[in-house]
Amino acid sequence: MLFDIRTIVAGLLGSYGVVLIVMGLVDYTADQQAKTGDVNVNLWAGIGMAVVALAFLAWALLRPVRVPPTTDIPKSDEDSVE
């Protein structure tokens, strides 16, 4: 499950989401408030990314990738090329 693309996407979105949430809570100035019309865009975008990351992680945990078992076909002496 470590190399499942869903866990990689969840990790990236989650880390960016946490950074944006922190930036939205810590660094929300009056200048940014005037630019965005009283909407804390960093906070809402971070929350959205964190929710999507949790959805990807839940998807990966609830529906793991199943690798079909392989069947080894024994080689006969006639099939070998010399």
N, C-alpha and C positions, 0 to 999 in steps of 0.2 A: 504494500500500500504506500510505501515511501515514495515511489516514483510515479504514482498515479497523478495525472495532470490536474485532477480536481484538488488534490492536496496542495500542489504547487500554487495554483490560482488562489486557493483559500488563504494560503500563507502570505502571498503578495498583497492581495486585497485587504487582508486583515492588518498587515503591518502599515500600509498606507492609510487605512481607516483610523488606526490608533493615533498615528501622527496628526491627521487632520482633526480628530476629536480633541487632542491636546492643544493644537493650535487654535481651534475654535474656542476653547475654554480659557486659554491664557492670553492670547493676543487678538482680542477683538476691540479695535479702537473705534473712536467716533468717525474717523475718516473712512474706515471700511464700512461702518454702519451707513454712512451717507451714500457710498458707492452702490451698495447692494439693496438699499431700500429697507433697512431695519431687519434684514434676514441674515443670520449667521451662516453663510454659505459653507465655510469650512466645517462647522459642526454638523450640519445636515448631510453634507457629502460624506463625512467620516462615518456618521451613523449608518448611512446607506451602504457604504462599502463594508462595514463591519457585519451588517445583516446579511449581505450577499456572501461574504466569506463564511459566515456560520451556516448558510444554506448549502454552500459547496461542501463544507466539511461534513455536515449531516448526510448529504447525498453520498459522499464517499464512504461513510461509515455504515449507512443503512443498505447500500447496494454495492458491495465490493466487487472488484473485477475478479472473475473466476477464470483461471487458466485451465483449458481442457488438458486432461492427461495425454501424454504422448504414448504412442505405441511404437516399440522398437521392432523393426522388421529385420530378421536375421538375414545376413547375406549368404548366398550359396556360392559354392566355388565356380559355378557356371557363369554367374553374373559379373564376376570380377574381371577387370581389364588388366592385361599384363603387357 
